[in-house]
Amino acid sequence: MSEACVLFSGVQKKFGETPALRGFDLEVPKGSIVGLLGRNAAGKSTALRCMAGLERPDAGTIRVLGRDPNSFDVPLRQRVVYLAETGVPFSGARVRALIELCAPLYPHWDFALQDRMLAQFGIAPDRKLKELSLGQQRAVGLMLAVCPQPELLILDEPAANLDAVVRRELLETVLRLIGDGERTVIVSSHMLGDVERVADHVAIMHAGRRLLQAPLDELKERSRRLRFSFAAAPPETLVLPGLVSLRRGARELLATVVDYDESAAASVAAAHGAHVEAAPLGLEELFIDLVGEHGLATRRAA
């Protein structure tokens, strides 16, 4: 990987007796767009809040732009912007007042970009936030997040509960704004198709741990679903490189692997007198196989 913008090493965080992060590791290259994926309660929001310095870990180390985010001074805080899943507070405030509150805090606030985004989404500055559509409210939050021109932009479900058209418009706006490779973006989303459209890296979490992290193109290139067909009942399990999911049928096994090796798959099939077929996987299929009921990670966490 290139130089890291964010590093998590063995990070643990509990809320009462409930663990949210259990030895979480993450490395985010500078200039990348990273999709942070996981089921509900996987620990995504906790990881992002720790990254932004809003939560203090119980153990482990975090480095953001080379520093502990809990010790950031004002100049460093101006280089990092976090947009929560709940969006912008102060729903009774007018958009203009929110801008007047935020803009003076950032020395590189982009007023031209501010005006373009207001016009693009049809937002009148004198309207109260609560008077806007949900899509417009999300656009205001995104505007307040990108106009400071942050070095690191942290987005937690930025397009949640929006229809497909508005989601696409918001995500394309993000791409246009940060597609120069100078900024780093970490986006958490349940919409895997959206992540696949904008991210160049993905990190998948489950039960407070990182299951895998890789450049998206590389991950898709080396992931396969293997169908092993047998003349009789199949074995209980198979030993395969990068095995993440295994489903058993009457005379077949469906195996998902993230380190596909054609010769290894053929050798396993020959050893069991089986026929094997390989098919590529999209990000959503891989995610479901990895953290769904048949995923090895789910079985181990149970």
Secondary structure by P-SEA (a helix, b strand, c coil): cccccbbbcbbbbbccccccccbbbbbbcccbbbbbbbccccaaaaaaaaaaccccccbbbbbccccccccccaaaaaabbbbcccccccccccaaaaaaacccccccccaaaaaaaaaaaccccccccccccaaaaaaaaaaaaccccccbbbbccccccccaaaaaaaaaaaaaacccccbbbbbbccaaaaaaacccbbbbbccccccccccaaaaaaabbbbbbbbccccccccccccccbbbbcccbbbbbbccccaaaaaaaaaaacbbbbbbbbcaaaaaaaacccccaaaaaac
